[in-house]
Amino acid sequence: MDVYMSLSYWLFLPEFWIIAGIILICLELVDGSLIFFLPLGLGSFFNALTLFFQENENIFDYQVISVWHHSLVTLAVYSIIISFCLKWFSKTKSEDDINNY
């Protein structure tokens, strides 16, 4: 099997995660719900940042993402954290809303 056809090759490229993040954020512009595509897009940007720092050994002395499924786990963790942060920041603090019964 060719090296470029393997899944683990693509999941270790920060450029792949940047492209995936751009595509997911563009899909968020179509959807607009802030629930699914935006957290995944921002999570993929953080995943690319983690891989970039890991390759350049700037911050991490050890490999956070060492096998291909670790990149998917970190994507899920980043997306969940971003989803909760978006929910917390988008709360309205106003009590004068007409929808409050």
MARFI-55477 format. One record per atom (N, C-alpha, C): residue in one letter; atom name; x, y, z. Coordinates in steps of 0.2 Angstrom, whole numbers, plus 5000, padded with zeros to 4 digits. Layout:
BEGIN
<residu: A; atome: CA; x: X; y: Y; z: Z>
...
This chain:
BEGIN
<residu: M; atome: N; x: 5004; y: 4994; z: 5000>
<residu: M; atome: CA; x: 5000; y: 5000; z: 5000>
<residu: M; atome: C; x: 5004; y: 5006; z: 5000>
<residu: D; atome: N; x: 5002; y: 5011; z: 4996>
<residu: D; atome: CA; x: 5006; y: 5017; z: 4996>
<residu: D; atome: C; x: 5006; y: 5021; z: 5002>
<residu: V; atome: N; x: 5011; y: 5025; z: 5004>
<residu: V; atome: CA; x: 5012; y: 5028; z: 5010>
<residu: V; atome: C; x: 5006; y: 5034; z: 5010>
<residu: Y; atome: N; x: 5005; y: 5037; z: 5004>
<residu: Y; atome: CA; x: 5001; y: 5043; z: 5004>
<residu: Y; atome: C; x: 4993; y: 5041; z: 5004>
<residu: M; atome: N; x: 4992; y: 5034; z: 5004>
<residu: M; atome: CA; x: 4985; y: 5032; z: 5004>
<residu: M; atome: C; x: 4983; y: 5030; z: 5011>
<residu: S; atome: N; x: 4988; y: 5030; z: 5016>
<residu: S; atome: CA; x: 4986; y: 5027; z: 5022>
<residu: S; atome: C; x: 4983; y: 5033; z: 5026>
<residu: L; atome: N; x: 4978; y: 5031; z: 5031>
<residu: L; atome: CA; x: 4975; y: 5036; z: 5035>
<residu: L; atome: C; x: 4980; y: 5039; z: 5040>
<residu: S; atome: N; x: 4984; y: 5035; z: 5043>
<residu: S; atome: CA; x: 4989; y: 5038; z: 5048>
<residu: S; atome: C; x: 4993; y: 5043; z: 5045>
<residu: Y; atome: N; x: 4995; y: 5043; z: 5039>
<residu: Y; atome: CA; x: 4999; y: 5048; z: 5035>
<residu: Y; atome: C; x: 4995; y: 5055; z: 5035>
<residu: W; atome: N; x: 4989; y: 5055; z: 5034>
<residu: W; atome: CA; x: 4985; y: 5061; z: 5033>
<residu: W; atome: C; x: 4983; y: 5064; z: 5040>
<residu: L; atome: N; x: 4982; y: 5059; z: 5045>
<residu: L; atome: CA; x: 4980; y: 5062; z: 5051>
<residu: L; atome: C; x: 4986; y: 5065; z: 5055>
<residu: F; atome: N; x: 4992; y: 5064; z: 5053>
<residu: F; atome: CA; x: 4998; y: 5067; z: 5056>
<residu: F; atome: C; x: 5000; y: 5074; z: 5053>
<residu: L; atome: N; x: 4996; y: 5076; z: 5048>
<residu: L; atome: CA; x: 4998; y: 5082; z: 5044>
<residu: L; atome: C; x: 4994; y: 5088; z: 5047>
<residu: P; atome: N; x: 4998; y: 5093; z: 5050>
<residu: P; atome: CA; x: 4994; y: 5099; z: 5052>
<residu: P; atome: C; x: 4990; y: 5102; z: 5046>
<residu: E; atome: N; x: 4993; y: 5102; z: 5040>
<residu: E; atome: CA; x: 4989; y: 5105; z: 5034>
<residu: E; atome: C; x: 4983; y: 5102; z: 5033>
<residu: F; atome: N; x: 4982; y: 5095; z: 5034>
<residu: F; atome: CA; x: 4976; y: 5091; z: 5033>
<residu: F; atome: C; x: 4970; y: 5094; z: 5038>
<residu: W; atome: N; x: 4973; y: 5095; z: 5044>
<residu: W; atome: CA; x: 4968; y: 5098; z: 5050>
<residu: W; atome: C; x: 4966; y: 5105; z: 5048>
<residu: I; atome: N; x: 4970; y: 5109; z: 5045>
<residu: I; atome: CA; x: 4968; y: 5116; z: 5044>
<residu: I; atome: C; x: 4963; y: 5116; z: 5038>
<residu: I; atome: N; x: 4964; y: 5112; z: 5033>
<residu: I; atome: CA; x: 4960; y: 5111; z: 5027>
<residu: I; atome: C; x: 4953; y: 5109; z: 5030>
<residu: A; atome: N; x: 4953; y: 5104; z: 5034>
<residu: A; atome: CA; x: 4947; y: 5101; z: 5037>
<residu: A; atome: C; x: 4943; y: 5106; z: 5041>
<residu: G; atome: N; x: 4947; y: 5110; z: 5045>
<residu: G; atome: CA; x: 4944; y: 5116; z: 5049>
<residu: G; atome: C; x: 4941; y: 5121; z: 5044>
<residu: I; atome: N; x: 4944; y: 5123; z: 5039>
<residu: I; atome: CA; x: 4941; y: 5128; z: 5034>
<residu: I; atome: C; x: 4935; y: 5125; z: 5031>
<residu: I; atome: N; x: 4935; y: 5119; z: 5029>
<residu: I; atome: CA; x: 4929; y: 5116; z: 5026>
<residu: I; atome: C; x: 4923; y: 5116; z: 5031>
<residu: L; atome: N; x: 4925; y: 5114; z: 5038>
<residu: L; atome: CA; x: 4919; y: 5113; z: 5043>
<residu: L; atome: C; x: 4917; y: 5120; z: 5045>
<residu: I; atome: N; x: 4921; y: 5125; z: 5045>
<residu: I; atome: CA; x: 4918; y: 5132; z: 5046>
<residu: I; atome: C; x: 4914; y: 5134; z: 5041>
<residu: C; atome: N; x: 4916; y: 5133; z: 5034>
<residu: C; atome: CA; x: 4912; y: 5135; z: 5029>
<residu: C; atome: C; x: 4905; y: 5131; z: 5029>
<residu: L; atome: N; x: 4905; y: 5125; z: 5031>
<residu: L; atome: CA; x: 4899; y: 5122; z: 5032>
<residu: L; atome: C; x: 4895; y: 5125; z: 5038>
<residu: E; atome: N; x: 4898; y: 5128; z: 5043>
<residu: E; atome: CA; x: 4894; y: 5131; z: 5048>
<residu: E; atome: C; x: 4891; y: 5137; z: 5045>
<residu: L; atome: N; x: 4894; y: 5141; z: 5041>
<residu: L; atome: CA; x: 4891; y: 5147; z: 5038>
<residu: L; atome: C; x: 4884; y: 5145; z: 5034>
<residu: V; atome: N; x: 4884; y: 5139; z: 5032>
<residu: V; atome: CA; x: 4878; y: 5136; z: 5028>
<residu: V; atome: C; x: 4873; y: 5134; z: 5034>
<residu: D; atome: N; x: 4875; y: 5131; z: 5039>
<residu: D; atome: CA; x: 4870; y: 5128; z: 5044>
<residu: D; atome: C; x: 4868; y: 5134; z: 5049>
<residu: G; atome: N; x: 4873; y: 5137; z: 5052>
<residu: G; atome: CA; x: 4872; y: 5142; z: 5057>
<residu: G; atome: C; x: 4870; y: 5140; z: 5064>
<residu: S; atome: N; x: 4870; y: 5134; z: 5066>
<residu: S; atome: CA; x: 4867; y: 5132; z: 5072>
<residu: S; atome: C; x: 4872; y: 5133; z: 5078>
<residu: L; atome: N; x: 4879; y: 5133; z: 5077>
<residu: L; atome: CA; x: 4884; y: 5133; z: 5082>
<residu: L; atome: C; x: 4885; y: 5127; z: 5086>
<residu: I; atome: N; x: 4882; y: 5122; z: 5084>
<residu: I; atome: CA; x: 4882; y: 5116; z: 5088>
<residu: I; atome: C; x: 4887; y: 5110; z: 5085>
<residu: F; atome: N; x: 4887; y: 5109; z: 5079>
<residu: F; atome: CA; x: 4891; y: 5104; z: 5076>
<residu: F; atome: C; x: 4897; y: 5106; z: 5072>
<residu: F; atome: N; x: 4896; y: 5110; z: 5067>
<residu: F; atome: CA; x: 4902; y: 5111; z: 5063>
<residu: F; atome: C; x: 4907; y: 5116; z: 5065>
<residu: L; atome: N; x: 4905; y: 5121; z: 5069>
<residu: L; atome: CA; x: 4910; y: 5126; z: 5072>
<residu: L; atome: C; x: 4914; y: 5123; z: 5077>
<residu: P; atome: N; x: 4912; y: 5119; z: 5082>
<residu: P; atome: CA; x: 4916; y: 5116; z: 5087>
<residu: P; atome: C; x: 4921; y: 5111; z: 5083>
<residu: L; atome: N; x: 4919; y: 5107; z: 5078>
<residu: L; atome: CA; x: 4923; y: 5103; z: 5075>
<residu: L; atome: C; x: 4928; y: 5106; z: 5071>
<residu: G; atome: N; x: 4926; y: 5112; z: 5068>
<residu: G; atome: CA; x: 4931; y: 5116; z: 5064>
<residu: G; atome: C; x: 4936; y: 5119; z: 5068>
<residu: L; atome: N; x: 4934; y: 5122; z: 5074>
<residu: L; atome: CA; x: 4939; y: 5125; z: 5078>
<residu: L; atome: C; x: 4943; y: 5120; z: 5082>
<residu: G; atome: N; x: 4940; y: 5114; z: 5083>
<residu: G; atome: CA; x: 4944; y: 5108; z: 5086>
<residu: G; atome: C; x: 4949; y: 5106; z: 5081>
<residu: S; atome: N; x: 4948; y: 5106; z: 5075>
<residu: S; atome: CA; x: 4953; y: 5104; z: 5070>
<residu: S; atome: C; x: 4959; y: 5109; z: 5070>
<residu: F; atome: N; x: 4957; y: 5115; z: 5071>
<residu: F; atome: CA; x: 4962; y: 5120; z: 5071>
<residu: F; atome: C; x: 4967; y: 5119; z: 5077>
<residu: F; atome: N; x: 4964; y: 5118; z: 5083>
<residu: F; atome: CA; x: 4968; y: 5116; z: 5089>
<residu: F; atome: C; x: 4972; y: 5110; z: 5088>
<residu: N; atome: N; x: 4969; y: 5105; z: 5084>
<residu: N; atome: CA; x: 4973; y: 5099; z: 5083>
<residu: N; atome: C; x: 4979; y: 5100; z: 5078>
<residu: A; atome: N; x: 4978; y: 5104; z: 5073>
<residu: A; atome: CA; x: 4983; y: 5106; z: 5069>
<residu: A; atome: C; x: 4989; y: 5110; z: 5073>
<residu: L; atome: N; x: 4987; y: 5114; z: 5078>
<residu: L; atome: CA; x: 4991; y: 5118; z: 5082>
<residu: L; atome: C; x: 4995; y: 5113; z: 5086>
<residu: T; atome: N; x: 4992; y: 5108; z: 5089>
<residu: T; atome: CA; x: 4995; y: 5103; z: 5093>
<residu: T; atome: C; x: 5000; y: 5099; z: 5089>
<residu: L; atome: N; x: 4998; y: 5097; z: 5083>
<residu: L; atome: CA; x: 5003; y: 5093; z: 5079>
<residu: L; atome: C; x: 5009; y: 5098; z: 5077>
<residu: F; atome: N; x: 5008; y: 5104; z: 5075>
<residu: F; atome: CA; x: 5013; y: 5108; z: 5073>
<residu: F; atome: C; x: 5018; y: 5109; z: 5079>
<residu: F; atome: N; x: 5016; y: 5110; z: 5085>
<residu: F; atome: CA; x: 5020; y: 5111; z: 5091>
<residu: F; atome: C; x: 5024; y: 5105; z: 5093>
<residu: Q; atome: N; x: 5020; y: 5099; z: 5091>
<residu: Q; atome: CA; x: 5023; y: 5093; z: 5093>
<residu: Q; atome: C; x: 5029; y: 5091; z: 5088>
<residu: E; atome: N; x: 5028; y: 5093; z: 5081>
<residu: E; atome: CA; x: 5033; y: 5092; z: 5076>
<residu: E; atome: C; x: 5039; y: 5096; z: 5077>
<residu: N; atome: N; x: 5038; y: 5102; z: 5080>
<residu: N; atome: CA; x: 5044; y: 5107; z: 5081>
<residu: N; atome: C; x: 5047; y: 5107; z: 5088>
<residu: E; atome: N; x: 5044; y: 5103; z: 5092>
<residu: E; atome: CA; x: 5046; y: 5102; z: 5099>
<residu: E; atome: C; x: 5047; y: 5109; z: 5102>
<residu: N; atome: N; x: 5042; y: 5113; z: 5101>
<residu: N; atome: CA; x: 5043; y: 5120; z: 5105>
<residu: N; atome: C; x: 5040; y: 5119; z: 5112>
<residu: I; atome: N; x: 5034; y: 5116; z: 5113>
<residu: I; atome: CA; x: 5031; y: 5116; z: 5119>
<residu: I; atome: C; x: 5031; y: 5109; z: 5122>
<residu: F; atome: N; x: 5030; y: 5104; z: 5118>
<residu: F; atome: CA; x: 5029; y: 5097; z: 5121>
<residu: F; atome: C; x: 5036; y: 5093; z: 5120>
<residu: D; atome: N; x: 5038; y: 5090; z: 5126>
<residu: D; atome: CA; x: 5044; y: 5086; z: 5126>
<residu: D; atome: C; x: 5042; y: 5079; z: 5124>
<residu: Y; atome: N; x: 5036; y: 5077; z: 5124>
<residu: Y; atome: CA; x: 5034; y: 5071; z: 5122>
<residu: Y; atome: C; x: 5029; y: 5071; z: 5117>
<residu: Q; atome: N; x: 5027; y: 5066; z: 5114>
<residu: Q; atome: CA; x: 5022; y: 5066; z: 5109>
<residu: Q; atome: C; x: 5015; y: 5065; z: 5112>
<residu: V; atome: N; x: 5011; y: 5070; z: 5111>
<residu: V; atome: CA; x: 5004; y: 5069; z: 5114>
<residu: V; atome: C; x: 5000; y: 5065; z: 5109>
<residu: I; atome: N; x: 5001; y: 5066; z: 5102>
<residu: I; atome: CA; x: 4998; y: 5062; z: 5097>
<residu: I; atome: C; x: 5003; y: 5057; z: 5094>
<residu: S; atome: N; x: 5003; y: 5051; z: 5097>
<residu: S; atome: CA; x: 5008; y: 5046; z: 5094>
<residu: S; atome: C; x: 5005; y: 5041; z: 5089>
<residu: V; atome: N; x: 4999; y: 5040; z: 5090>
<residu: V; atome: CA; x: 4996; y: 5035; z: 5085>
<residu: V; atome: C; x: 4990; y: 5038; z: 5082>
<residu: W; atome: N; x: 4987; y: 5036; z: 5076>
<residu: W; atome: CA; x: 4982; y: 5039; z: 5072>
<residu: W; atome: C; x: 4976; y: 5041; z: 5076>
<residu: H; atome: N; x: 4974; y: 5036; z: 5081>
<residu: H; atome: CA; x: 4968; y: 5037; z: 5084>
<residu: H; atome: C; x: 4968; y: 5042; z: 5090>
<residu: H; atome: N; x: 4974; y: 5044; z: 5092>
<residu: H; atome: CA; x: 4975; y: 5049; z: 5097>
<residu: H; atome: C; x: 4973; y: 5056; z: 5093>
<residu: S; atome: N; x: 4974; y: 5057; z: 5087>
<residu: S; atome: CA; x: 4972; y: 5063; z: 5084>
<residu: S; atome: C; x: 4964; y: 5064; z: 5084>
<residu: L; atome: N; x: 4961; y: 5058; z: 5083>
<residu: L; atome: CA; x: 4954; y: 5059; z: 5083>
<residu: L; atome: C; x: 4951; y: 5060; z: 5090>
<residu: V; atome: N; x: 4954; y: 5057; z: 5095>
<residu: V; atome: CA; x: 4952; y: 5058; z: 5102>
<residu: V; atome: C; x: 4954; y: 5066; z: 5104>
<residu: T; atome: N; x: 4959; y: 5068; z: 5102>
<residu: T; atome: CA; x: 4961; y: 5075; z: 5104>
<residu: T; atome: C; x: 4956; y: 5080; z: 5100>
<residu: L; atome: N; x: 4954; y: 5078; z: 5094>
<residu: L; atome: CA; x: 4949; y: 5082; z: 5090>
<residu: L; atome: C; x: 4942; y: 5082; z: 5094>
<residu: A; atome: N; x: 4940; y: 5076; z: 5097>
<residu: A; atome: CA; x: 4934; y: 5076; z: 5101>
<residu: A; atome: C; x: 4934; y: 5080; z: 5107>
<residu: V; atome: N; x: 4940; y: 5079; z: 5111>
<residu: V; atome: CA; x: 4941; y: 5083; z: 5117>
<residu: V; atome: C; x: 4941; y: 5091; z: 5116>
<residu: Y; atome: N; x: 4944; y: 5093; z: 5111>
<residu: Y; atome: CA; x: 4944; y: 5100; z: 5109>
<residu: Y; atome: C; x: 4937; y: 5102; z: 5107>
<residu: S; atome: N; x: 4934; y: 5098; z: 5103>
<residu: S; atome: CA; x: 4927; y: 5100; z: 5101>
<residu: S; atome: C; x: 4922; y: 5101; z: 5106>
<residu: I; atome: N; x: 4923; y: 5096; z: 5111>
<residu: I; atome: CA; x: 4918; y: 5096; z: 5117>
<residu: I; atome: C; x: 4920; y: 5102; z: 5121>
<residu: I; atome: N; x: 4926; y: 5104; z: 5122>
<residu: I; atome: CA; x: 4928; y: 5110; z: 5126>
<residu: I; atome: C; x: 4925; y: 5116; z: 5123>
<residu: I; atome: N; x: 4926; y: 5117; z: 5116>
<residu: I; atome: CA; x: 4924; y: 5122; z: 5113>
<residu: I; atome: C; x: 4917; y: 5123; z: 5112>
<residu: S; atome: N; x: 4913; y: 5117; z: 5112>
<residu: S; atome: CA; x: 4906; y: 5117; z: 5112>
<residu: S; atome: C; x: 4903; y: 5120; z: 5119>
<residu: F; atome: N; x: 4906; y: 5118; z: 5124>
<residu: F; atome: CA; x: 4904; y: 5121; z: 5131>
<residu: F; atome: C; x: 4906; y: 5128; z: 5131>
<residu: C; atome: N; x: 4911; y: 5130; z: 5129>
<residu: C; atome: CA; x: 4913; y: 5137; z: 5129>
<residu: C; atome: C; x: 4909; y: 5141; z: 5125>
<residu: L; atome: N; x: 4907; y: 5139; z: 5119>
<residu: L; atome: CA; x: 4902; y: 5143; z: 5115>
<residu: L; atome: C; x: 4895; y: 5143; z: 5118>
<residu: K; atome: N; x: 4893; y: 5138; z: 5121>
<residu: K; atome: CA; x: 4887; y: 5138; z: 5125>
<residu: K; atome: C; x: 4887; y: 5143; z: 5131>
<residu: W; atome: N; x: 4892; y: 5143; z: 5134>
<residu: W; atome: CA; x: 4893; y: 5148; z: 5140>
<residu: W; atome: C; x: 4893; y: 5155; z: 5138>
<residu: F; atome: N; x: 4897; y: 5156; z: 5132>
<residu: F; atome: CA; x: 4897; y: 5163; z: 5130>
<residu: F; atome: C; x: 4891; y: 5166; z: 5126>
<residu: S; atome: N; x: 4887; y: 5161; z: 5123>
<residu: S; atome: CA; x: 4881; y: 5163; z: 5120>
<residu: S; atome: C; x: 4875; y: 5164; z: 5124>
<residu: K; atome: N; x: 4876; y: 5162; z: 5131>
<residu: K; atome: CA; x: 4870; y: 5163; z: 5135>
<residu: K; atome: C; x: 4868; y: 5171; z: 5136>
<residu: T; atome: N; x: 4862; y: 5172; z: 5136>
<residu: T; atome: CA; x: 4860; y: 5179; z: 5137>
<residu: T; atome: C; x: 4858; y: 5180; z: 5144>
<residu: K; atome: N; x: 4861; y: 5185; z: 5147>
<residu: K; atome: CA; x: 4860; y: 5186; z: 5154>
<residu: K; atome: C; x: 4854; y: 5191; z: 5156>
<residu: S; atome: N; x: 4851; y: 5193; z: 5150>
<residu: S; atome: CA; x: 4845; y: 5197; z: 5151>
<residu: S; atome: C; x: 4839; y: 5194; z: 5154>
<residu: E; atome: N; x: 4836; y: 5197; z: 5159>
<residu: E; atome: CA; x: 4829; y: 5194; z: 5161>
<residu: E; atome: C; x: 4823; y: 5197; z: 5158>
<residu: D; atome: N; x: 4824; y: 5202; z: 5154>
<residu: D; atome: CA; x: 4819; y: 5206; z: 5151>
<residu: D; atome: C; x: 4817; y: 5203; z: 5144>
<residu: D; atome: N; x: 4819; y: 5197; z: 5143>
<residu: D; atome: CA; x: 4817; y: 5193; z: 5137>
<residu: D; atome: C; x: 4810; y: 5192; z: 5137>
<residu: I; atome: N; x: 4806; y: 5192; z: 5131>
<residu: I; atome: CA; x: 4799; y: 5191; z: 5130>
<residu: I; atome: C; x: 4798; y: 5184; z: 5130>
<residu: N; atome: N; x: 4803; y: 5179; z: 5129>
<residu: N; atome: CA; x: 4802; y: 5172; z: 5129>
<residu: N; atome: C; x: 4802; y: 5169; z: 5136>
<residu: N; atome: N; x: 4804; y: 5173; z: 5141>
<residu: N; atome: CA; x: 4803; y: 5170; z: 5148>
<residu: N; atome: C; x: 4796; y: 5171; z: 5151>
<residu: Y; atome: N; x: 4793; y: 5165; z: 5152>
<residu: Y; atome: CA; x: 4786; y: 5165; z: 5155>
<residu: Y; atome: C; x: 4786; y: 5165; z: 5162>
